[in-house]
Amino acid sequence: MAHVAVGFFTLALLAVVLAGPQWFALLLLIPVAMSIVVVRYRTVADRDTVTARTLFGRTTVPWDDIDGLRFGRRAWAVARRRDGTELPLPAVTFSTLPLLTAASGGRVPNPYE
């Protein structure tokens, strides 16, 4: 869905690019950067580990090191680790928790059951 939003933004930006001078074409780099961000930010979970990917790195944590999940001011979940640190889980929202429950092998409770 995020790529659809980037596509609509690109169409709107094309009106500015086509109406302005040639150097306005550089503005089309903005949707390219937005698409890269959409592709990069993600959370990958399996039965043993959860990996949070950001724009420039990734953090892999075993499920045994995670004490719980919380939802704060951001839309994404935050994993509380047993050592007291927190790990944002990109693209994990309250509505995607059943998918995380299935991927984790039941380690994350399904709030809809």
MIDOSE-1310 file (N, C-alpha, C; in nm, 2 decimals, decimal comma, always signed):
residues 113
mahv	+0,08/-0,12/+0,00/+0,00/+0,00/+0,00/+0,09/+0,13/+0,00; +0,20/+0,12/+0,06/+0,29/+0,24/+0,07/+0,34/+0,27/-0,07; +0,36/+0,17/-0,15/+0,41/+0,20/-0,29/+0,30/+0,27/-0,37; +0,18/+0,24/-0,34/+0,07/+0,30/-0,41/+0,07/+0,45/-0,38
avgf	+0,09/+0,48/-0,25/+0,10/+0,62/-0,21/+0,21/+0,69/-0,28; +0,32/+0,63/-0,29/+0,44/+0,68/-0,36/+0,41/+0,71/-0,50; +0,33/+0,61/-0,56/+0,29/+0,63/-0,70/+0,21/+0,75/-0,73; +0,11/+0,77/-0,64/+0,02/+0,89/-0,65/+0,10/+1,02/-0,62
ftla	+0,20/+1,01/-0,53/+0,28/+1,13/-0,51/+0,36/+1,16/-0,63; +0,41/+1,06/-0,70/+0,49/+1,08/-0,82/+0,40/+1,14/-0,93; +0,28/+1,09/-0,94/+0,19/+1,15/-1,04/+0,17/+1,30/-1,02; +0,15/+1,34/-0,89/+0,13/+1,48/-0,85/+0,25/+1,56/-0,88
llav	+0,37/+1,50/-0,85/+0,49/+1,57/-0,87/+0,52/+1,59/-1,02; +0,47/+1,50/-1,10/+0,49/+1,51/-1,25/+0,43/+1,64/-1,30; +0,32/+1,68/-1,24/+0,26/+1,81/-1,29/+0,36/+1,93/-1,26; +0,43/+1,92/-1,15/+0,52/+2,03/-1,12/+0,65/+2,02/-1,21
vlag	+0,69/+1,90/-1,23/+0,81/+1,87/-1,31/+0,79/+1,91/-1,46; +0,68/+1,87/-1,51/+0,65/+1,90/-1,65/+0,62/+2,05/-1,68; +0,57/+2,12/-1,57/+0,54/+2,26/-1,59/+0,66/+2,36/-1,56; +0,76/+2,30/-1,50/+0,88/+2,39/-1,46/+1,00/+2,37/-1,55
pqwf	+1,11/+2,43/-1,51/+1,23/+2,41/-1,59/+1,28/+2,27/-1,58; +1,38/+2,24/-1,67/+1,43/+2,11/-1,68/+1,49/+2,06/-1,55; +1,55/+2,14/-1,47/+1,62/+2,10/-1,35/+1,51/+2,05/-1,24; +1,39/+2,08/-1,26/+1,28/+2,03/-1,17/+1,27/+1,87/-1,18
alll	+1,33/+1,82/-1,29/+1,33/+1,67/-1,30/+1,40/+1,60/-1,18; +1,49/+1,68/-1,12/+1,56/+1,62/-1,00/+1,46/+1,59/-0,89; +1,35/+1,66/-0,89/+1,25/+1,63/-0,79/+1,20/+1,49/-0,79; +1,21/+1,42/-0,90/+1,17/+1,29/-0,91/+1,26/+1,19/-0,83
lipv	+1,37/+1,24/-0,78/+1,45/+1,16/-0,69/+1,38/+1,14/-0,56; +1,29/+1,23/-0,52/+1,22/+1,21/-0,39/+1,14/+1,09/-0,39; +1,05/+1,06/-0,49/+0,98/+0,93/-0,49/+1,07/+0,81/-0,49; +1,18/+0,82/-0,56/+1,28/+0,70/-0,56/+1,33/+0,68/-0,42
amsi	+1,36/+0,78/-0,35/+1,41/+0,77/-0,21/+1,30/+0,72/-0,12; +1,18/+0,76/-0,14/+1,06/+0,71/-0,06/+1,04/+0,56/-0,09; +1,05/+0,52/-0,21/+1,04/+0,37/-0,24/+1,15/+0,29/-0,17; +1,27/+0,34/-0,17/+1,38/+0,27/-0,10/+1,35/+0,26/+0,04
vvvr	+1,30/+0,36/+0,11/+1,26/+0,35/+0,25/+1,16/+0,25/+0,27; +1,05/+0,25/+0,18/+0,95/+0,15/+0,20/+1,00/+0,01/+0,19; +1,09/-0,01/+0,10/+1,15/-0,15/+0,08/+1,24/-0,19/+0,20; +1,31/-0,10/+0,25/+1,41/-0,13/+0,35/+1,35/-0,15/+0,49
yrtv	+1,25/-0,06/+0,53/+1,20/-0,08/+0,67/+1,10/-0,20/+0,67; +1,14/-0,29/+0,75/+1,05/-0,41/+0,77/+1,09/-0,49/+0,89; +1,01/-0,58/+0,93/+1,04/-0,67/+1,04/+1,02/-0,81/+0,98; +1,12/-0,89/+1,00/+1,12/-1,03/+0,96/+1,12/-1,12/+1,08
adrd	+1,02/-1,21/+1,09/+1,02/-1,30/+1,21/+1,01/-1,44/+1,17; +1,07/-1,53/+1,25/+1,05/-1,67/+1,23/+1,04/-1,73/+1,37; +1,05/-1,86/+1,38/+1,02/-1,93/+1,50/+1,13/-1,90/+1,61; +1,25/-1,86/+1,56/+1,36/-1,85/+1,66/+1,40/-1,70/+1,68
tvta	+1,39/-1,62/+1,58/+1,44/-1,48/+1,59/+1,34/-1,38/+1,53; +1,37/-1,25/+1,56/+1,30/-1,14/+1,50/+1,40/-1,05/+1,45; +1,39/-1,00/+1,33/+1,49/-0,91/+1,27/+1,42/-0,78/+1,23; +1,47/-0,67/+1,29/+1,41/-0,53/+1,26/+1,51/-0,47/+1,16
rtlf	+1,47/-0,44/+1,04/+1,55/-0,37/+0,94/+1,52/-0,23/+0,93; +1,62/-0,14/+0,94/+1,60/+0,00/+0,92/+1,67/+0,04/+0,79; +1,68/+0,17/+0,77/+1,73/+0,22/+0,64/+1,88/+0,18/+0,63; +1,96/+0,18/+0,73/+2,10/+0,16/+0,72/+2,15/+0,04/+0,80
grtt	+2,06/-0,04/+0,86/+2,11/-0,16/+0,93/+2,00/-0,25/+0,97; +2,04/-0,35/+1,05/+1,94/-0,45/+1,09/+1,98/-0,50/+1,23; +1,88/-0,54/+1,31/+1,91/-0,60/+1,44/+1,83/-0,73/+1,45; +1,90/-0,83/+1,49/+1,84/-0,96/+1,50/+1,84/-1,00/+1,65
vpwd	+1,73/-1,04/+1,70/+1,72/-1,07/+1,84/+1,64/-1,21/+1,86; +1,69/-1,30/+1,94/+1,61/-1,42/+1,96/+1,49/-1,39/+2,04; +1,38/-1,47/+2,02/+1,26/-1,45/+2,09/+1,27/-1,46/+2,24; +1,37/-1,54/+2,28/+1,39/-1,56/+2,43/+1,44/-1,43/+2,49
didg	+1,49/-1,34/+2,42/+1,54/-1,21/+2,47/+1,44/-1,10/+2,48; +1,32/-1,13/+2,42/+1,21/-1,03/+2,42/+1,11/-1,06/+2,54; +1,09/-0,95/+2,62/+1,01/-0,96/+2,73/+0,86/-0,94/+2,70; +0,84/-0,85/+2,60/+0,70/-0,82/+2,56/+0,70/-0,71/+2,45
lrfg	+0,58/-0,68/+2,41/+0,56/-0,58/+2,30/+0,47/-0,47/+2,36; +0,49/-0,35/+2,31/+0,41/-0,24/+2,35/+0,38/-0,15/+2,23; +0,28/-0,08/+2,23/+0,24/+0,02/+2,13/+0,24/+0,16/+2,20; +0,33/+0,25/+2,15/+0,33/+0,38/+2,21/+0,27/+0,48/+2,11
rraw	+0,34/+0,59/+2,10/+0,28/+0,70/+2,02/+0,30/+0,67/+1,87; +0,39/+0,59/+1,84/+0,41/+0,56/+1,70/+0,32/+0,45/+1,66; +0,30/+0,43/+1,53/+0,21/+0,32/+1,49/+0,27/+0,18/+1,50; +0,41/+0,18/+1,50/+0,48/+0,05/+1,50/+0,49/+0,00/+1,64
avar	+0,50/-0,13/+1,66/+0,52/-0,20/+1,78/+0,67/-0,18/+1,83; +0,69/-0,18/+1,96/+0,82/-0,18/+2,02/+0,84/-0,30/+2,10; +0,95/-0,37/+2,08/+0,98/-0,49/+2,16/+1,06/-0,45/+2,28; +1,02/-0,49/+2,40/+1,10/-0,47/+2,52/+1,19/-0,59/+2,54
rrdg	+1,32/-0,56/+2,55/+1,41/-0,67/+2,57/+1,43/-0,70/+2,72; +1,48/-0,81/+2,75/+1,50/-0,85/+2,89/+1,61/-0,76/+2,96; +1,70/-0,70/+2,88/+1,80/-0,62/+2,94/+1,76/-0,47/+2,96; +1,63/-0,44/+2,92/+1,57/-0,31/+2,94/+1,57/-0,22/+2,82
telp	+1,64/-0,26/+2,72/+1,64/-0,18/+2,60/+1,52/-0,21/+2,52; +1,49/-0,12/+2,42/+1,37/-0,14/+2,33/+1,42/-0,15/+2,19; +1,34/-0,22/+2,11/+1,37/-0,24/+1,97/+1,24/-0,21/+1,89; +1,24/-0,10/+1,81/+1,12/-0,07/+1,73/+1,11/-0,18/+1,62
lpav	+0,99/-0,23/+1,60/+0,96/-0,33/+1,50/+0,89/-0,26/+1,38; +0,96/-0,22/+1,28/+0,90/-0,15/+1,17/+0,79/-0,23/+1,10; +0,68/-0,17/+1,07/+0,57/-0,22/+1,00/+0,49/-0,33/+1,08; +0,52/-0,34/+1,20/+0,43/-0,43/+1,29/+0,33/-0,34/+1,36
tfst	+0,21/-0,35/+1,32/+0,10/-0,27/+1,38/+0,01/-0,37/+1,46; -0,09/-0,31/+1,53/-0,18/-0,39/+1,60/-0,26/-0,49/+1,51; -0,29/-0,44/+1,39/-0,36/-0,53/+1,30/-0,28/-0,64/+1,24; -0,15/-0,63/+1,24/-0,06/-0,74/+1,19/-0,01/-0,83/+1,30
lpll	-0,06/-0,81/+1,42/-0,01/-0,90/+1,53/-0,05/-1,05/+1,50; -0,16/-1,08/+1,44/-0,19/-1,23/+1,41/-0,08/-1,29/+1,32; -0,03/-1,21/+1,23/+0,08/-1,26/+1,14/+0,21/-1,28/+1,22; +0,23/-1,19/+1,31/+0,35/-1,21/+1,40/+0,33/-1,33/+1,49
taas	+0,21/-1,35/+1,54/+0,18/-1,47/+1,62/+0,21/-1,60/+1,55; +0,17/-1,60/+1,42/+0,19/-1,72/+1,34/+0,34/-1,74/+1,31; +0,41/-1,63/+1,28/+0,55/-1,64/+1,25/+0,64/-1,68/+1,37; +0,59/-1,64/+1,49/+0,67/-1,66/+1,61/+0,64/-1,80/+1,67
ggrv	+0,55/-1,87/+1,61/+0,52/-2,00/+1,67/+0,44/-1,99/+1,80; +0,36/-1,88/+1,81/+0,28/-1,86/+1,93/+0,35/-1,79/+2,04; +0,47/-1,74/+2,03/+0,54/-1,67/+2,13/+0,48/-1,53/+2,16; +0,42/-1,48/+2,05/+0,35/-1,35/+2,07/+0,20/-1,38/+2,07
pnpy	+0,13/-1,34/+2,18/-0,01/-1,38/+2,19/-0,10/-1,30/+2,08; -0,20/-1,37/+2,03/-0,29/-1,31/+1,94/-0,40/-1,23/+2,01; -0,40/-1,10/+2,00/-0,50/-1,03/+2,08/-0,65/-1,05/+2,03; -0,66/-1,11/+1,91/-0,80/-1,12/+1,86/-0,86/-1,25/+1,89
e	-0,79/-1,34/+1,97/-0,85/-1,47/+2,01/-0,90/-1,46/+2,15
